[in-house]
C-alpha cells in the first residue's frame, strides 16, 4: 500500500532565472486555460473531461502556440481535465459551477520535468532547466522534514508556486507500507469507530471519545478580520492596497491550512490511541443542507479537514468514511434509548426528554455519527459483527450493549 504525504519546500532561485520561471508560469496557465476553454460547455452532458480526448483535440494547437515542452503541456492538460471533471460532477449534483479559470502562478511537474538531488532540484522551463537549492529549517525536529524528507520516502510529482516573490515547491513523497495481514483479518470481522462531529461555532471537531479540538469561533473571527481588511483595502483601490490584499490573503491561507492540519493530526492520533480502524464524519453534502448558516469558508474548512484526516489516517491503516448526519444532534446516543426529538438539544447542552441522559451536545452527536457507520456496516453485510464505537468511558457494541473500557482487555 502506498502512503503519500505532501511537503512544502522553499527554493532559493538565482535572480537571473526568475524571468524564465515566470514565463513558464504564464505559458503553463495559458495551456491549461486553452484546454479548459475547449472542453467547457454549459450543459454538463457536453463537458469534455477525458484526458485522451482533450489530448487529441488540443495538444497540437498548444504546442504550436507555446514553447512548453511536451511533458509540461500534458501536465497542464491533466490539470484542466481534473478541473473540468469537478465542475461536471457539481453540475450533475445540482450545484452551480462555472468554467475553470486559471490564475496565479503554478506549474505541475512530473518525473520527466523535475530532478531531485540531495541539496537542490532541477526544473524544466520554457527554455533551459533551472537549478534551485532547497531552503529547509535549521532545526527539523518536530517538522514534516524530520519524518518525510528522508531517503525512506520517494519524492514524486510536485507543483511549483510563487508567492510574494518567493518560490515554493509542494512535493509529494510516498512510501510503500506492507499491510499487516493479521490486522487486516481482524479488521474484516471487528472494528472500532471514532465518530467526529464538525461545527460552525464552538469547537471545530468533537469526537466520540470526548475529545474537543479547535475553536471555530476563533477561526471565524480570523476569517472575518481578513474579510474586513480586504474590504477596506478594495475601497482604496490603489496598487499598494492590491498588493497588501494579496499579502494578507496568503498569510491567512497559510494560517488556516496550518490550523486545520494540527486539528486533523490530533483527530488521527485520537483514533490511534483508541485502536480505531475507522473514523466517521458527517457527509459534506448533508452538512450543507443541515447547517444552513455554514459559509462557503466553513464548508471549505470542513472539506479540507476531512481531506487532511484521510491522508494522515492512511499511514496507520485507518479508514475514513462518512454518514448521513440527519438527526444526529437530536437523537439520544445512550445505548438503551435512542429517543429523537428537537427539544433534546439546547445549544451546547443535550438532555434526553425520555431517559434524562445529559451530555455535551456535540459529544452526543459524535457518538451518533460513529454509531451510524457501525449500523451501515451491519446493514451492508460488511462482516464486522462485533464492531464497536470508541467512547469516552467505554465501548458500545454493535448489539447496542454498553461495556466499560476496563473489560476490553
N, C-alpha and C positions, 0 to 999 in steps of 0.2 A: 504494500500500500504506500503510495507516495504522499508525503506530507509537505505542504507548501507554506512558506512564510514570505512576507514582503518587508524589505528594509529600505529606508531612505538614506542615501549616501550623498553628502555634499561633495561637489567636484571643484577642484582648482583648475580652471580652464585658462590657458595662456591668453592674454589680451588679444594677441594677433589672430586667434582662432574664433573669437566671438562672432565676427561677421559671418563666417561660413556656417556656424551653427545656427545663427539667427535666420539665415537664408534657408537652411534645412527645415527649421520650424515652419517657415512660411510656405514652402513648397509642399511639405507633408500635410499641412492644413488644407491647401488648395486641392491636393489629390483626394483627401478624404471627403471634402465638400463636393467635388465633382461626382464621386460615386454616390453620395447621398442624394444629390440632385437628380441623378439618373434613376435611382431606384425608388424614389418617392412617388406616392400617389395619395390623394385624399381618401380614396377608397382602400381600406386595408387589404381587400382581396387582391388588389393590383400592386401592392408594395413588393418590390423585388429585394429579398434579403438573402438569397442563396449566393454563397461566395463564388461558386463556379460560374453561375450565370453572370454575376457582376464582373467577374474577371474577363470573360469573353467579350462583354459589351463595353467595357471601359478601359481595359489595360492599355491597348494601343494608343488611344487618344491621350491618356495621361502621360505615357512615355514620350509621345511626340511633343507635348506641350511643356513638359517639365524636365529637369535634369536629374531627377531622383533615380537612383539605381533600382533595379527590378525588385529586390527584396523589400526595400522601403515602400515601393508602390504597392506591393502585396500587403504589407502591414497596414498601410492607410486604407486599403480596400477592406481588410478584415475589421478594422475599427468602425468603418462606416456600415458594414454589413451587420455588425452587432447592434449598433445604434438603431438601424432601420428595423431589425427584428424586435427590439424592445418597444419601439413605437407601435409596431404592428400588433404586438401582444396587448398593449394598453388599449388600443382602439377596439380590439375584439372583446376586451373586458368591459367595454362601455365607457372607458375613461378618455379624456381629451389628450391628444398628442399632436404636436406639430413637427414638421420636417426637421431633422437634426441639423443644427448649426454649429460648426466647429470654430471655436475662438481660442485665444490664448496660445501658449507655447507648449507643445507636446510632440514627441516623436517616439514611436514604438519600435524597439529593437528586438531582433531575434538572434539565433546563433550565427547567422551569416553576416550580420551587420554590427555585431559587438564582440569584442575580445577582452576577456578579463585577465588581468595579470596580478601579481602579488600586491603592488602598490599603485597601479594605475589601470585605466581602461582605454581601449581604442574604439572609437565610434565612426561609423560610416556617415558621410555628409554628401552634399551635392557636389563636392569637389574632392579634396584629399581627405584621408582619415585623420581625425583629431585625437590626440592623446591627452588625457587629463588625469591628474593624481587624485586619489581618494583623500577626503578630509574626515577622519574618524575621531571619536572622542579620545582625549589623552588617557582618561580612565574609563575603560569599557565595562567595568563591573556594574552589574545591575541594568545594563542597556541591552537592546537586542543584539548588538555586535558581539557581546560576550557569548551568547548561545548560538547564534546563527551565522555570523561572519567567520566561519571556520572551514577547515578542509572537509569536515563531515557533511557539510551542506553544499550541494552543487548549485552554482549560480546559473540561472536560466535567462528567460526573457526579461526585459527591463523597459521602462519608459523614462525618457529624459524630459525634465521640466525646467522652466526658468521663472524665478520669482524675485522681484526686486533686484534684478541684475545678477542674481546668483543661480548657478546651475545645480540641479539635484537629480540624482539617478534613483529611481524606485526599482529595486532589484528583487525579482522573485527567486528565492532559494528553496531547494527541495531536497528531500532525503527519503529513501525507501525504508519503510518500517515493516518488519515482519510481524504480522498479527499473531497473537498467542492463540494457538488452536484450542487449548483447553479453555481459555477465557471465552472464545467465540462459541464453543459448545455450550458453556454455561449460560451465556447471554441469550442463546436461542431459546432456552427454557425459562430463564429468570431475567429480571431487570429491575433496577432501582431508578426511579424517575425523579428528577428535580424540576418542580414547577416554578415558573418565573412570571410574575405579574409586572407589566410595564405601566408607567403612569405619566400624565402630563403635568402633575403637580405633586408636591410631597417628595417621596423617594422615587428615583428613576426606576429602580428594579427591586422587587421584593421576592424572596424565594420561599419555597415550601418548608425550608429548614429554619425559617425565621430570620434570615439574614437580610439586612436593609442596605442597599448600595446607592450612592449618588444622591444628588439634590436637584430635582427637576426645577425647583423654584430658582435656584442659583443659575442653572443652565439657561432658563428662560430669561432671567434678568440680564445675563451677559448678552444674549441674543437681542433683547430689546434695546440695550445700551448701544450695541453695534448699529441697529436699525436707526436709532435716534441720531447718532453721529453721522451716519451715511446720509440721512435725510437732510440734515443741516448743511452738509458739505455739497450735496447736489443742488441746493438752492443757491449756493455761492457760485457754482458754475465755472470756476477758474481751473486752469490746468493743474495748478498746485493742489486744489481740492480734489481733482480727479485722481491724482497720484496718491493722495492721502487715503482716499476711498479704497484703492487697490491694496494699500499697505495694511490698513486696519482689517480689511476683508481677509487677507492672507493670515494675519495674526489670529483672528477669530476662528478661521477654518482649522488652523493647526491646533489651537487650544481645544476646540470641540472634538477633533479627532483623537487627541491625547486623552481627553476626559472619558470618552466612550471606550477607548482602548483599555483604560485602567478598570472601568466597571466590568467590561467583558472578561478581563483576566480574573477578576475577583469571582465572577459567576462560575467560570470554569473551575477555579480552584475549590470553590464550594462543592461542586459536583464531584471532583476528585476526592476531596476529603470524606465525602459520604458514600464513596464507592458507587457512584451512579453510572448507569450505562446509557442514559438518555437525559436530555434537557428539553422540557416542553415550554414553548412560548405560545402566545396568542397569535392567531393568523392575522397578518397585517391588513388584509382586505377587510376582515371583520372589525379590526380595531378602528379603521377609518369610519365605519358605519356606527360603531358603538360609541366612540368618543367624538361626537360631532364638533367639539370645540378644539380638536387637535389641529394645530397649524401644520403647514407643509414642512416647516423646520422640525417640528416634533415627530412627524411621520418619517422624515429622513433620518432623524436620530434613532428611532426605533429600528428602522431597516439596517442602519449601519451597526448598531449594537448587536443585532442578531447575526449579521454577517461576520463580525469580529468573533463572536462566540463560536460560530460554526467552524471557522478555520483553526481556532485555538483548541476546540474540543476534539478536532480530528486527530491531533497528535496523541491524545490519550485514548483513542478508540471510542469516544463518547458520541453517540448520535444526537442530532438536534432535529426536532420536529415541531410542528405547530398544530393547534387545535382551534376549533370554533369557540370563541370566548363568551358566547351568549349565556347570560345569567350567572356567570362565574362569580360576579360581585354580589349577587343576591342570594345565592344558594349557600346553605349551611354546610360546611365541609366536615362536620362531625360525622364519623363513620356510621353512627346509629341513626342519623337524622336525614339530612339532605333536603330539608324543607326550604322551598324557594319563595321569596317574597321581597318586593322592592323596599318595604319598610324594615327589612332586616339590617340594612346598612344606613348609617347616618355619618357621613363624612369618613373620618378615619376609624370610626367605631362600628363594629359588627356585633349585633346581639340577636340571636335567633329567636323569633317570636314563638317558636314551638318548643324547643328544648332548652332555651336560655343560654346556649353556648356563647361566650364572649371572646372575641379575638380582634386584633388589628384587622381592619377591612382588607387591606392589601395582602396581608399574610393569608387570610381566609381565601382570597381569590387565587393566590398562587397555589394553594393546596388543591383547589378545584381544577386548576389548569393541569397540574400534574396527574391528578386522578382521571381527568378526561382522556389523556393519552393512554393510560392503562386500560380504560374501558374500550378505546379504539382498538388496542392490541387484541383484547379478548374477543371483540365482535368480528375482527378481521381474520381470526384464527391464526394469529402470529405465533402461537405456541408458548407464549410467556405466561403460563398458568399460575405461576407464583410471583408475578410481578408485584413490586412494592413502590410505595411513594416515600421519598425522603422527607422526613418530618423533623420538626424542632425537638420533639421529645419522644420519638419513636417511629414506627413504621406501620402504615396502613396496608394490609394485604389486599390482594385482588378480590378476595371474598368479602371485603368490607369490614373485616375484624381488625381491631387495633391491637398492636403488640408493642410493649416498651422496648426501647433500644437495647437494654441490657440482655434481653432474651434472644437477641440475634446472633450472639456469639462473636 
